[in-house]
């Protein structure tokens, strides 16, 4: 089974969520927004990540990477260094 395609904007979200989580910071909707200049609809993109199984969102609106999301984000972060 082939993994779902992740757009560049969603990759930015995964990297941002991963990096914040690595810094042991709670990841909430506004904190995980990619850097300025990335034109995306934040709510839609976080919902897309959740529907693809890359993140979960708890009742406190904290965003957590799933195992699949962590693998993808870790790979994306490693590729940028």
mmCIF file of the N, C-alpha and C atoms, coordinates in Angstrom:
data_MODEL
# 
_entry.id   MODEL 
# 
loop_
_atom_site.group_PDB 
_atom_site.id 
_atom_site.type_symbol 
_atom_site.label_atom_id 
_atom_site.label_alt_id 
_atom_site.label_comp_id 
_atom_site.label_asym_id 
_atom_site.label_entity_id 
_atom_site.label_seq_id 
_atom_site.pdbx_PDB_ins_code 
_atom_site.Cartn_x 
_atom_site.Cartn_y 
_atom_site.Cartn_z 
_atom_site.occupancy 
_atom_site.B_iso_or_equiv 
_atom_site.pdbx_formal_charge 
_atom_site.auth_seq_id 
_atom_site.auth_comp_id 
_atom_site.auth_asym_id 
_atom_site.auth_atom_id 
_atom_site.pdbx_PDB_model_num 
ATOM 1   N N  . UNK A 1 1  ? 0.850  -1.186 0.000  1.00 0.00 ? 1  UNK A N  1 
ATOM 2   C CA . UNK A 1 1  ? 0.000  0.000  0.000  1.00 0.00 ? 1  UNK A CA 1 
ATOM 3   C C  . UNK A 1 1  ? 0.891  1.243  0.000  1.00 0.00 ? 1  UNK A C  1 
ATOM 4   N N  . UNK A 1 2  ? 0.638  2.139  -0.921 1.00 0.00 ? 2  UNK A N  1 
ATOM 5   C CA . UNK A 1 2  ? 1.437  3.353  -1.056 1.00 0.00 ? 2  UNK A CA 1 
ATOM 6   C C  . UNK A 1 2  ? 0.995  4.412  -0.049 1.00 0.00 ? 2  UNK A C  1 
ATOM 7   N N  . UNK A 1 3  ? 1.985  5.111  0.544  1.00 0.00 ? 3  UNK A N  1 
ATOM 8   C CA . UNK A 1 3  ? 1.686  6.165  1.519  1.00 0.00 ? 3  UNK A CA 1 
ATOM 9   C C  . UNK A 1 3  ? 0.996  7.336  0.821  1.00 0.00 ? 3  UNK A C  1 
ATOM 10  N N  . UNK A 1 4  ? 0.079  8.014  1.519  1.00 0.00 ? 4  UNK A N  1 
ATOM 11  C CA . UNK A 1 4  ? -0.582 9.178  0.931  1.00 0.00 ? 4  UNK A CA 1 
ATOM 12  C C  . UNK A 1 4  ? 0.430  10.273 0.615  1.00 0.00 ? 4  UNK A C  1 
ATOM 13  N N  . UNK A 1 5  ? 0.141  11.029 -0.428 1.00 0.00 ? 5  UNK A N  1 
ATOM 14  C CA . UNK A 1 5  ? 1.008  12.138 -0.809 1.00 0.00 ? 5  UNK A CA 1 
ATOM 15  C C  . UNK A 1 5  ? 0.793  13.294 0.155  1.00 0.00 ? 5  UNK A C  1 
ATOM 16  N N  . UNK A 1 6  ? 1.883  13.906 0.568  1.00 0.00 ? 6  UNK A N  1 
ATOM 17  C CA . UNK A 1 6  ? 1.829  15.045 1.475  1.00 0.00 ? 6  UNK A CA 1 
ATOM 18  C C  . UNK A 1 6  ? 2.299  16.262 0.697  1.00 0.00 ? 6  UNK A C  1 
ATOM 19  N N  . UNK A 1 7  ? 1.485  17.307 0.658  1.00 0.00 ? 7  UNK A N  1 
ATOM 20  C CA . UNK A 1 7  ? 1.854  18.515 -0.063 1.00 0.00 ? 7  UNK A CA 1 
ATOM 21  C C  . UNK A 1 7  ? 2.992  19.238 0.659  1.00 0.00 ? 7  UNK A C  1 
ATOM 22  N N  . UNK A 1 8  ? 3.608  20.165 -0.032 1.00 0.00 ? 8  UNK A N  1 
ATOM 23  C CA . UNK A 1 8  ? 4.694  20.945 0.559  1.00 0.00 ? 8  UNK A CA 1 
ATOM 24  C C  . UNK A 1 8  ? 4.216  21.685 1.808  1.00 0.00 ? 8  UNK A C  1 
ATOM 25  N N  . UNK A 1 9  ? 3.027  22.258 1.758  1.00 0.00 ? 9  UNK A N  1 
ATOM 26  C CA . UNK A 1 9  ? 2.488  22.982 2.916  1.00 0.00 ? 9  UNK A CA 1 
ATOM 27  C C  . UNK A 1 9  ? 2.290  22.042 4.097  1.00 0.00 ? 9  UNK A C  1 
ATOM 28  N N  . UNK A 1 10 ? 1.773  20.835 3.836  1.00 0.00 ? 10 UNK A N  1 
ATOM 29  C CA . UNK A 1 10 ? 1.579  19.888 4.924  1.00 0.00 ? 10 UNK A CA 1 
ATOM 30  C C  . UNK A 1 10 ? 2.918  19.398 5.469  1.00 0.00 ? 10 UNK A C  1 
ATOM 31  N N  . UNK A 1 11 ? 3.913  19.271 4.603  1.00 0.00 ? 11 UNK A N  1 
ATOM 32  C CA . UNK A 1 11 ? 5.264  18.936 5.068  1.00 0.00 ? 11 UNK A CA 1 
ATOM 33  C C  . UNK A 1 11 ? 5.767  19.997 6.039  1.00 0.00 ? 11 UNK A C  1 
ATOM 34  N N  . UNK A 1 12 ? 5.520  21.266 5.722  1.00 0.00 ? 12 UNK A N  1 
ATOM 35  C CA . UNK A 1 12 ? 5.936  22.359 6.613  1.00 0.00 ? 12 UNK A CA 1 
ATOM 36  C C  . UNK A 1 12 ? 5.269  22.230 7.980  1.00 0.00 ? 12 UNK A C  1 
ATOM 37  N N  . UNK A 1 13 ? 4.004  21.870 7.988  1.00 0.00 ? 13 UNK A N  1 
ATOM 38  C CA . UNK A 1 13 ? 3.302  21.686 9.253  1.00 0.00 ? 13 UNK A CA 1 
ATOM 39  C C  . UNK A 1 13 ? 3.903  20.529 10.040 1.00 0.00 ? 13 UNK A C  1 
ATOM 40  N N  . UNK A 1 14 ? 4.136  19.412 9.374  1.00 0.00 ? 14 UNK A N  1 
ATOM 41  C CA . UNK A 1 14 ? 4.715  18.260 10.069 1.00 0.00 ? 14 UNK A CA 1 
ATOM 42  C C  . UNK A 1 14 ? 6.070  18.600 10.671 1.00 0.00 ? 14 UNK A C  1 
ATOM 43  N N  . UNK A 1 15 ? 6.904  19.304 9.905  1.00 0.00 ? 15 UNK A N  1 
ATOM 44  C CA . UNK A 1 15 ? 8.219  19.696 10.429 1.00 0.00 ? 15 UNK A CA 1 
ATOM 45  C C  . UNK A 1 15 ? 8.077  20.626 11.631 1.00 0.00 ? 15 UNK A C  1 
ATOM 46  N N  . UNK A 1 16 ? 7.173  21.604 11.544 1.00 0.00 ? 16 UNK A N  1 
ATOM 47  C CA . UNK A 1 16 ? 6.994  22.554 12.638 1.00 0.00 ? 16 UNK A CA 1 
ATOM 48  C C  . UNK A 1 16 ? 6.493  21.843 13.896 1.00 0.00 ? 16 UNK A C  1 
ATOM 49  N N  . UNK A 1 17 ? 5.541  20.944 13.737 1.00 0.00 ? 17 UNK A N  1 
ATOM 50  C CA . UNK A 1 17 ? 5.007  20.198 14.874 1.00 0.00 ? 17 UNK A CA 1 
ATOM 51  C C  . UNK A 1 17 ? 6.106  19.332 15.485 1.00 0.00 ? 17 UNK A C  1 
ATOM 52  N N  . UNK A 1 18 ? 6.866  18.659 14.649 1.00 0.00 ? 18 UNK A N  1 
ATOM 53  C CA . UNK A 1 18 ? 7.952  17.797 15.126 1.00 0.00 ? 18 UNK A CA 1 
ATOM 54  C C  . UNK A 1 18 ? 8.991  18.606 15.899 1.00 0.00 ? 18 UNK A C  1 
ATOM 55  N N  . UNK A 1 19 ? 9.404  19.734 15.339 1.00 0.00 ? 19 UNK A N  1 
ATOM 56  C CA . UNK A 1 19 ? 10.430 20.551 15.987 1.00 0.00 ? 19 UNK A CA 1 
ATOM 57  C C  . UNK A 1 19 ? 9.947  21.106 17.322 1.00 0.00 ? 19 UNK A C  1 
ATOM 58  N N  . UNK A 1 20 ? 8.708  21.569 17.391 1.00 0.00 ? 20 UNK A N  1 
ATOM 59  C CA . UNK A 1 20 ? 8.175  22.057 18.659 1.00 0.00 ? 20 UNK A CA 1 
ATOM 60  C C  . UNK A 1 20 ? 8.082  20.934 19.685 1.00 0.00 ? 20 UNK A C  1 
ATOM 61  N N  . UNK A 1 21 ? 7.644  19.769 19.257 1.00 0.00 ? 21 UNK A N  1 
ATOM 62  C CA . UNK A 1 21 ? 7.535  18.629 20.175 1.00 0.00 ? 21 UNK A CA 1 
ATOM 63  C C  . UNK A 1 21 ? 8.913  18.225 20.688 1.00 0.00 ? 21 UNK A C  1 
ATOM 64  N N  . UNK A 1 22 ? 9.935  18.277 19.828 1.00 0.00 ? 22 UNK A N  1 
ATOM 65  C CA . UNK A 1 22 ? 11.299 17.946 20.241 1.00 0.00 ? 22 UNK A CA 1 
ATOM 66  C C  . UNK A 1 22 ? 11.814 18.921 21.286 1.00 0.00 ? 22 UNK A C  1 
ATOM 67  N N  . UNK A 1 23 ? 11.324 20.150 21.255 1.00 0.00 ? 23 UNK A N  1 
ATOM 68  C CA . UNK A 1 23 ? 11.712 21.167 22.240 1.00 0.00 ? 23 UNK A CA 1 
ATOM 69  C C  . UNK A 1 23 ? 10.850 21.063 23.492 1.00 0.00 ? 23 UNK A C  1 
ATOM 70  N N  . UNK A 1 24 ? 10.025 20.020 23.564 1.00 0.00 ? 24 UNK A N  1 
ATOM 71  C CA . UNK A 1 24 ? 9.135  19.757 24.698 1.00 0.00 ? 24 UNK A CA 1 
ATOM 72  C C  . UNK A 1 24 ? 8.153  20.909 24.935 1.00 0.00 ? 24 UNK A C  1 
ATOM 73  N N  . UNK A 1 25 ? 7.747  21.550 23.863 1.00 0.00 ? 25 UNK A N  1 
ATOM 74  C CA . UNK A 1 25 ? 6.742  22.600 23.953 1.00 0.00 ? 25 UNK A CA 1 
ATOM 75  C C  . UNK A 1 25 ? 5.388  22.027 23.550 1.00 0.00 ? 25 UNK A C  1 
ATOM 76  N N  . UNK A 1 26 ? 4.330  22.429 24.244 1.00 0.00 ? 26 UNK A N  1 
ATOM 77  C CA . UNK A 1 26 ? 3.016  21.964 23.799 1.00 0.00 ? 26 UNK A CA 1 
ATOM 78  C C  . UNK A 1 26 ? 2.727  22.527 22.409 1.00 0.00 ? 26 UNK A C  1 
ATOM 79  N N  . UNK A 1 27 ? 2.233  21.686 21.563 1.00 0.00 ? 27 UNK A N  1 
ATOM 80  C CA . UNK A 1 27 ? 1.940  22.109 20.195 1.00 0.00 ? 27 UNK A CA 1 
ATOM 81  C C  . UNK A 1 27 ? 0.441  22.356 20.096 1.00 0.00 ? 27 UNK A C  1 
ATOM 82  N N  . UNK A 1 28 ? 0.095  23.622 19.950 1.00 0.00 ? 28 UNK A N  1 
ATOM 83  C CA . UNK A 1 28 ? -1.306 23.991 19.766 1.00 0.00 ? 28 UNK A CA 1 
ATOM 84  C C  . UNK A 1 28 ? -1.454 24.596 18.384 1.00 0.00 ? 28 UNK A C  1 
ATOM 85  N N  . UNK A 1 29 ? -2.660 24.795 17.959 1.00 0.00 ? 29 UNK A N  1 
ATOM 86  C CA . UNK A 1 29 ? -2.930 25.239 16.596 1.00 0.00 ? 29 UNK A CA 1 
ATOM 87  C C  . UNK A 1 29 ? -2.087 26.440 16.169 1.00 0.00 ? 29 UNK A C  1 
ATOM 88  N N  . UNK A 1 30 ? -2.056 27.505 16.940 1.00 0.00 ? 30 UNK A N  1 
ATOM 89  C CA . UNK A 1 30 ? -1.321 28.696 16.513 1.00 0.00 ? 30 UNK A CA 1 
ATOM 90  C C  . UNK A 1 30 ? 0.184  28.504 16.571 1.00 0.00 ? 30 UNK A C  1 
ATOM 91  N N  . UNK A 1 31 ? 0.687  27.738 17.526 1.00 0.00 ? 31 UNK A N  1 
ATOM 92  C CA . UNK A 1 31 ? 2.123  27.533 17.662 1.00 0.00 ? 31 UNK A CA 1 
ATOM 93  C C  . UNK A 1 31 ? 2.688  26.698 16.522 1.00 0.00 ? 31 UNK A C  1 
ATOM 94  N N  . UNK A 1 32 ? 1.863  25.868 15.913 1.00 0.00 ? 32 UNK A N  1 
ATOM 95  C CA . UNK A 1 32 ? 2.366  24.981 14.875 1.00 0.00 ? 32 UNK A CA 1 
ATOM 96  C C  . UNK A 1 32 ? 2.303  25.583 13.486 1.00 0.00 ? 32 UNK A C  1 
ATOM 97  N N  . UNK A 1 33 ? 1.815  26.808 13.365 1.00 0.00 ? 33 UNK A N  1 
ATOM 98  C CA . UNK A 1 33 ? 1.705  27.447 12.060 1.00 0.00 ? 33 UNK A CA 1 
ATOM 99  C C  . UNK A 1 33 ? 3.084  27.618 11.426 1.00 0.00 ? 33 UNK A C  1 
ATOM 100 N N  . UNK A 1 34 ? 3.217  27.264 10.148 1.00 0.00 ? 34 UNK A N  1 
ATOM 101 C CA . UNK A 1 34 ? 4.504  27.425 9.485  1.00 0.00 ? 34 UNK A CA 1 
ATOM 102 C C  . UNK A 1 34 ? 4.951  28.885 9.459  1.00 0.00 ? 34 UNK A C  1 
ATOM 103 N N  . UNK A 1 35 ? 6.166  29.074 9.099  1.00 0.00 ? 35 UNK A N  1 
ATOM 104 C CA . UNK A 1 35 ? 6.747  30.418 9.056  1.00 0.00 ? 35 UNK A CA 1 
ATOM 105 C C  . UNK A 1 35 ? 5.954  31.330 8.119  1.00 0.00 ? 35 UNK A C  1 
ATOM 106 N N  . UNK A 1 36 ? 6.013  32.647 8.368  1.00 0.00 ? 36 UNK A N  1 
ATOM 107 C CA . UNK A 1 36 ? 5.315  33.600 7.497  1.00 0.00 ? 36 UNK A CA 1 
ATOM 108 C C  . UNK A 1 36 ? 5.724  33.407 6.031  1.00 0.00 ? 36 UNK A C  1 
ATOM 109 N N  . UNK A 1 37 ? 4.787  33.641 5.162  1.00 0.00 ? 37 UNK A N  1 
ATOM 110 C CA . UNK A 1 37 ? 5.060  33.489 3.737  1.00 0.00 ? 37 UNK A CA 1 
ATOM 111 C C  . UNK A 1 37 ? 4.475  32.213 3.165  1.00 0.00 ? 37 UNK A C  1 
ATOM 112 N N  . UNK A 1 38 ? 4.035  31.297 4.034  1.00 0.00 ? 38 UNK A N  1 
ATOM 113 C CA . UNK A 1 38 ? 3.406  30.069 3.560  1.00 0.00 ? 38 UNK A CA 1 
ATOM 114 C C  . UNK A 1 38 ? 1.909  30.306 3.590  1.00 0.00 ? 38 UNK A C  1 
ATOM 115 N N  . UNK A 1 39 ? 1.326  30.434 2.414  1.00 0.00 ? 39 UNK A N  1 
ATOM 116 C CA . UNK A 1 39 ? -0.104 30.751 2.315  1.00 0.00 ? 39 UNK A CA 1 
ATOM 117 C C  . UNK A 1 39 ? -0.925 29.467 2.369  1.00 0.00 ? 39 UNK A C  1 
ATOM 118 N N  . UNK A 1 40 ? -1.440 29.148 3.535  1.00 0.00 ? 40 UNK A N  1 
ATOM 119 C CA . UNK A 1 40 ? -2.278 27.953 3.686  1.00 0.00 ? 40 UNK A CA 1 
ATOM 120 C C  . UNK A 1 40 ? -3.422 28.263 4.641  1.00 0.00 ? 40 UNK A C  1 
ATOM 121 N N  . UNK A 1 41 ? -4.447 27.480 4.534  1.00 0.00 ? 41 UNK A N  1 
ATOM 122 C CA . UNK A 1 41 ? -5.561 27.585 5.477  1.00 0.00 ? 41 UNK A CA 1 
ATOM 123 C C  . UNK A 1 41 ? -5.236 26.641 6.629  1.00 0.00 ? 41 UNK A C  1 
ATOM 124 N N  . UNK A 1 42 ? -4.835 27.216 7.739  1.00 0.00 ? 42 UNK A N  1 
ATOM 125 C CA . UNK A 1 42 ? -4.320 26.459 8.878  1.00 0.00 ? 42 UNK A CA 1 
ATOM 126 C C  . UNK A 1 42 ? -5.282 25.375 9.361  1.00 0.00 ? 42 UNK A C  1 
ATOM 127 N N  . UNK A 1 43 ? -6.504 25.713 9.600  1.00 0.00 ? 43 UNK A N  1 
ATOM 128 C CA . UNK A 1 43 ? -7.457 24.748 10.137 1.00 0.00 ? 43 UNK A CA 1 
ATOM 129 C C  . UNK A 1 43 ? -7.638 23.589 9.174  1.00 0.00 ? 43 UNK A C  1 
ATOM 130 N N  . UNK A 1 44 ? -7.786 23.885 7.898  1.00 0.00 ? 44 UNK A N  1 
ATOM 131 C CA . UNK A 1 44 ? -7.967 22.839 6.893  1.00 0.00 ? 44 UNK A CA 1 
ATOM 132 C C  . UNK A 1 44 ? -6.759 21.924 6.838  1.00 0.00 ? 44 UNK A C  1 
ATOM 133 N N  . UNK A 1 45 ? -5.548 22.490 6.909  1.00 0.00 ? 45 UNK A N  1 
ATOM 134 C CA . UNK A 1 45 ? -4.348 21.679 6.799  1.00 0.00 ? 45 UNK A CA 1 
ATOM 135 C C  . UNK A 1 45 ? -4.144 20.785 8.016  1.00 0.00 ? 45 UNK A C  1 
ATOM 136 N N  . UNK A 1 46 ? -4.412 21.287 9.201  1.00 0.00 ? 46 UNK A N  1 
ATOM 137 C CA . UNK A 1 46 ? -4.298 20.447 10.391 1.00 0.00 ? 46 UNK A CA 1 
ATOM 138 C C  . UNK A 1 46 ? -5.340 19.329 10.319 1.00 0.00 ? 46 UNK A C  1 
ATOM 139 N N  . UNK A 1 47 ? -6.538 19.647 9.860  1.00 0.00 ? 47 UNK A N  1 
ATOM 140 C CA . UNK A 1 47 ? -7.573 18.619 9.701  1.00 0.00 ? 47 UNK A CA 1 
ATOM 141 C C  . UNK A 1 47 ? -7.141 17.584 8.666  1.00 0.00 ? 47 UNK A C  1 
ATOM 142 N N  . UNK A 1 48 ? -6.480 18.024 7.600  1.00 0.00 ? 48 UNK A N  1 
ATOM 143 C CA . UNK A 1 48 ? -5.983 17.091 6.583  1.00 0.00 ? 48 UNK A CA 1 
ATOM 144 C C  . UNK A 1 48 ? -4.945 16.148 7.171  1.00 0.00 ? 48 UNK A C  1 
ATOM 145 N N  . UNK A 1 49 ? -4.038 16.695 7.974  1.00 0.00 ? 49 UNK A N  1 
ATOM 146 C CA . UNK A 1 49 ? -3.026 15.851 8.616  1.00 0.00 ? 49 UNK A CA 1 
ATOM 147 C C  . UNK A 1 49 ? -3.683 14.823 9.528  1.00 0.00 ? 49 UNK A C  1 
ATOM 148 N N  . UNK A 1 50 ? -4.724 15.244 10.235 1.00 0.00 ? 50 UNK A N  1 
ATOM 149 C CA . UNK A 1 50 ? -5.437 14.321 11.118 1.00 0.00 ? 50 UNK A CA 1 
ATOM 150 C C  . UNK A 1 50 ? -6.156 13.236 10.310 1.00 0.00 ? 50 UNK A C  1 
ATOM 151 N N  . UNK A 1 51 ? -6.800 13.630 9.216  1.00 0.00 ? 51 UNK A N  1 
ATOM 152 C CA . UNK A 1 51 ? -7.536 12.649 8.415  1.00 0.00 ? 51 UNK A CA 1 
ATOM 153 C C  . UNK A 1 51 ? -6.606 11.663 7.716  1.00 0.00 ? 51 UNK A C  1 
ATOM 154 N N  . UNK A 1 52 ? -5.377 12.080 7.444  1.00 0.00 ? 52 UNK A N  1 
ATOM 155 C CA . UNK A 1 52 ? -4.385 11.191 6.832  1.00 0.00 ? 52 UNK A CA 1 
ATOM 156 C C  . UNK A 1 52 ? -3.687 10.315 7.872  1.00 0.00 ? 52 UNK A C  1 
ATOM 157 N N  . UNK A 1 53 ? -3.956 10.589 9.157  1.00 0.00 ? 53 UNK A N  1 
ATOM 158 C CA . UNK A 1 53 ? -3.378 9.765  10.205 1.00 0.00 ? 53 UNK A CA 1 
ATOM 159 C C  . UNK A 1 53 ? -2.006 10.204 10.684 1.00 0.00 ? 53 UNK A C  1 
ATOM 160 N N  . UNK A 1 54 ? -1.606 11.434 10.360 1.00 0.00 ? 54 UNK A N  1 
ATOM 161 C CA . UNK A 1 54 ? -0.291 11.931 10.764 1.00 0.00 ? 54 UNK A CA 1 
ATOM 162 C C  . UNK A 1 54 ? -0.308 12.611 12.125 1.00 0.00 ? 54 UNK A C  1 
ATOM 163 N N  . UNK A 1 55 ? -1.448 13.139 12.536 1.00 0.00 ? 55 UNK A N  1 
ATOM 164 C CA . UNK A 1 55 ? -1.563 13.806 13.838 1.00 0.00 ? 55 UNK A CA 1 
ATOM 165 C C  . UNK A 1 55 ? -2.881 13.437 14.494 1.00 0.00 ? 55 UNK A C  1 
ATOM 166 N N  . UNK A 1 56 ? -2.906 13.639 15.809 1.00 0.00 ? 56 UNK A N  1 
ATOM 167 C CA . UNK A 1 56 ? -4.153 13.581 16.554 1.00 0.00 ? 56 UNK A CA 1 
ATOM 168 C C  . UNK A 1 56 ? -4.304 14.918 17.263 1.00 0.00 ? 56 UNK A C  1 
ATOM 169 N N  . UNK A 1 57 ? -5.531 15.285 17.538 1.00 0.00 ? 57 UNK A N  1 
ATOM 170 C CA . UNK A 1 57 ? -5.810 16.539 18.230 1.00 0.00 ? 57 UNK A CA 1 
ATOM 171 C C  . UNK A 1 57 ? -6.674 16.190 19.438 1.00 0.00 ? 57 UNK A C  1 
ATOM 172 N N  . UNK A 1 58 ? -6.173 16.523 20.633 1.00 0.00 ? 58 UNK A N  1 
ATOM 173 C CA . UNK A 1 58 ? -6.943 16.175 21.826 1.00 0.00 ? 58 UNK A CA 1 
ATOM 174 C C  . UNK A 1 58 ? -7.958 17.268 22.152 1.00 0.00 ? 58 UNK A C  1 
ATOM 175 N N  . UNK A 1 59 ? -8.713 17.059 23.189 1.00 0.00 ? 59 UNK A N  1 
ATOM 176 C CA . UNK A 1 59 ? -9.785 18.016 23.523 1.00 0.00 ? 59 UNK A CA 1 
ATOM 177 C C  . UNK A 1 59 ? -9.247 19.369 23.952 1.00 0.00 ? 59 UNK A C  1 
ATOM 178 N N  . UNK A 1 60 ? -7.971 19.443 24.328 1.00 0.00 ? 60 UNK A N  1 
ATOM 179 C CA . UNK A 1 60 ? -7.342 20.725 24.679 1.00 0.00 ? 60 UNK A CA 1 
ATOM 180 C C  . UNK A 1 60 ? -6.773 21.410 23.440 1.00 0.00 ? 60 UNK A C  1 
ATOM 181 N N  . UNK A 1 61 ? -7.033 20.836 22.268 1.00 0.00 ? 61 UNK A N  1 
ATOM 182 C CA . UNK A 1 61 ? -6.576 21.357 20.979 1.00 0.00 ? 61 UNK A CA 1 
ATOM 183 C C  . UNK A 1 61 ? -5.064 21.241 20.808 1.00 0.00 ? 61 UNK A C  1 
ATOM 184 N N  . UNK A 1 62 ? -4.448 20.316 21.566 1.00 0.00 ? 62 UNK A N  1 
ATOM 185 C CA . UNK A 1 62 ? -3.022 20.055 21.399 1.00 0.00 ? 62 UNK A CA 1 
ATOM 186 C C  . UNK A 1 62 ? -2.853 19.056 20.262 1.00 0.00 ? 62 UNK A C  1 
ATOM 187 N N  . UNK A 1 63 ? -1.851 19.300 19.458 1.00 0.00 ? 63 UNK A N  1 
ATOM 188 C CA . UNK A 1 63 ? -1.593 18.464 18.289 1.00 0.00 ? 63 UNK A CA 1 
ATOM 189 C C  . UNK A 1 63 ? -0.434 17.524 18.616 1.00 0.00 ? 63 UNK A C  1 
ATOM 190 N N  . UNK A 1 64 ? -0.646 16.226 18.366 1.00 0.00 ? 64 UNK A N  1 
ATOM 191 C CA . UNK A 1 64 ? 0.380  15.225 18.618 1.00 0.00 ? 64 UNK A CA 1 
ATOM 192 C C  . UNK A 1 64 ? 0.613  14.424 17.346 1.00 0.00 ? 64 UNK A C  1 
ATOM 193 N N  . UNK A 1 65 ? 1.875  14.195 17.025 1.00 0.00 ? 65 UNK A N  1 
ATOM 194 C CA . UNK A 1 65 ? 2.201  13.357 15.880 1.00 0.00 ? 65 UNK A CA 1 
ATOM 195 C C  . UNK A 1 65 ? 1.889  11.900 16.203 1.00 0.00 ? 65 UNK A C  1 
ATOM 196 N N  . UNK A 1 66 ? 1.341  11.197 15.231 1.00 0.00 ? 66 UNK A N  1 
ATOM 197 C CA . UNK A 1 66 ? 1.184  9.753  15.354 1.00 0.00 ? 66 UNK A CA 1 
ATOM 198 C C  . UNK A 1 66 ? 2.533  9.132  15.023 1.00 0.00 ? 66 UNK A C  1 
ATOM 199 N N  . UNK A 1 67 ? 2.634  7.838  15.140 1.00 0.00 ? 67 UNK A N  1 
ATOM 200 C CA . UNK A 1 67 ? 3.888  7.156  14.784 1.00 0.00 ? 67 UNK A CA 1 
ATOM 201 C C  . UNK A 1 67 ? 4.236  7.427  13.313 1.00 0.00 ? 67 UNK A C  1 
ATOM 202 N N  . UNK A 1 68 ? 3.249  7.322  12.428 1.00 0.00 ? 68 UNK A N  1 
ATOM 203 C CA . UNK A 1 68 ? 3.487  7.615  11.006 1.00 0.00 ? 68 UNK A CA 1 
ATOM 204 C C  . UNK A 1 68 ? 3.897  9.071  10.811 1.00 0.00 ? 68 UNK A C  1 
ATOM 205 N N  . UNK A 1 69 ? 3.212  9.977  11.494 1.00 0.00 ? 69 UNK A N  1 
ATOM 206 C CA . UNK A 1 69 ? 3.544  11.392 11.377 1.00 0.00 ? 69 UNK A CA 1 
ATOM 207 C C  . UNK A 1 69 ? 4.950  11.686 11.849 1.00 0.00 ? 69 UNK A C  1 
ATOM 208 N N  . UNK A 1 70 ? 5.360  11.046 12.936 1.00 0.00 ? 70 UNK A N  1 
ATOM 209 C CA . UNK A 1 70 ? 6.712  11.234 13.466 1.00 0.00 ? 70 UNK A CA 1 
ATOM 210 C C  . UNK A 1 70 ? 7.767  10.733 12.474 1.00 0.00 ? 70 UNK A C  1 
ATOM 211 N N  . UNK A 1 71 ? 7.510  9.581  11.854 1.00 0.00 ? 71 UNK A N  1 
ATOM 212 C CA . UNK A 1 71 ? 8.453  9.041  10.886 1.00 0.00 ? 71 UNK A CA 1 
ATOM 213 C C  . UNK A 1 71 ? 8.620  9.981  9.691  1.00 0.00 ? 71 UNK A C  1 
ATOM 214 N N  . UNK A 1 72 ? 7.508  10.444 9.162  1.00 0.00 ? 72 UNK A N  1 
ATOM 215 C CA . UNK A 1 72 ? 7.552  11.359 8.008  1.00 0.00 ? 72 UNK A CA 1 
ATOM 216 C C  . UNK A 1 72 ? 8.255  12.661 8.388  1.00 0.00 ? 72 UNK A C  1 
ATOM 217 N N  . UNK A 1 73 ? 7.864  13.247 9.510  1.00 0.00 ? 73 UNK A N  1 
ATOM 218 C CA . UNK A 1 73 ? 8.441  14.532 9.940  1.00 0.00 ? 73 UNK A CA 1 
ATOM 219 C C  . UNK A 1 73 ? 9.927  14.382 10.221 1.00 0.00 ? 73 UNK A C  1 
ATOM 220 N N  . UNK A 1 74 ? 10.325 13.301 10.867 1.00 0.00 ? 74 UNK A N  1 
ATOM 221 C CA . UNK A 1 74 ? 11.750 13.085 11.171 1.00 0.00 ? 74 UNK A CA 1 
ATOM 222 C C  . UNK A 1 74 ? 12.543 12.978 9.884  1.00 0.00 ? 74 UNK A C  1 
ATOM 223 N N  . UNK A 1 75 ? 11.996 12.287 8.908  1.00 0.00 ? 75 UNK A N  1 
ATOM 224 C CA . UNK A 1 75 ? 12.650 12.177 7.605  1.00 0.00 ? 75 UNK A CA 1 
ATOM 225 C C  . UNK A 1 75 ? 12.755 13.510 6.893  1.00 0.00 ? 75 UNK A C  1 
ATOM 226 N N  . UNK A 1 76 ? 11.709 14.317 6.977  1.00 0.00 ? 76 UNK A N  1 
ATOM 227 C CA . UNK A 1 76 ? 11.714 15.638 6.357  1.00 0.00 ? 76 UNK A CA 1 
ATOM 228 C C  . UNK A 1 76 ? 12.736 16.548 7.017  1.00 0.00 ? 76 UNK A C  1 
ATOM 229 N N  . UNK A 1 77 ? 12.802 16.494 8.341  1.00 0.00 ? 77 UNK A N  1 
ATOM 230 C CA . UNK A 1 77 ? 13.773 17.335 9.072  1.00 0.00 ? 77 UNK A CA 1 
ATOM 231 C C  . UNK A 1 77 ? 15.203 16.902 8.769  1.00 0.00 ? 77 UNK A C  1 
ATOM 232 N N  . UNK A 1 78 ? 15.429 15.605 8.667  1.00 0.00 ? 78 UNK A N  1 
ATOM 233 C CA . UNK A 1 78 ? 16.771 15.106 8.372  1.00 0.00 ? 78 UNK A CA 1 
ATOM 234 C C  . UNK A 1 78 ? 17.196 15.508 6.959  1.00 0.00 ? 78 UNK A C  1 
ATOM 235 N N  . UNK A 1 79 ? 16.233 15.551 6.046  1.00 0.00 ? 79 UNK A N  1 
ATOM 236 C CA . UNK A 1 79 ? 16.538 15.902 4.665  1.00 0.00 ? 79 UNK A CA 1 
ATOM 237 C C  . UNK A 1 79 ? 16.879 17.362 4.492  1.00 0.00 ? 79 UNK A C  1 
ATOM 238 N N  . UNK A 1 80 ? 16.485 18.208 5.439  1.00 0.00 ? 80 UNK A N  1 
ATOM 239 C CA . UNK A 1 80 ? 16.739 19.640 5.292  1.00 0.00 ? 80 UNK A CA 1 
ATOM 240 C C  . UNK A 1 80 ? 18.083 20.062 5.872  1.00 0.00 ? 80 UNK A C  1 
ATOM 241 N N  . UNK A 1 81 ? 18.778 19.134 6.539  1.00 0.00 ? 81 UNK A N  1 
ATOM 242 C CA . UNK A 1 81 ? 20.089 19.486 7.131  1.00 0.00 ? 81 UNK A CA 1 
ATOM 243 C C  . UNK A 1 81 ? 21.220 19.035 6.267  1.00 0.00 ? 81 UNK A C  1 
# 
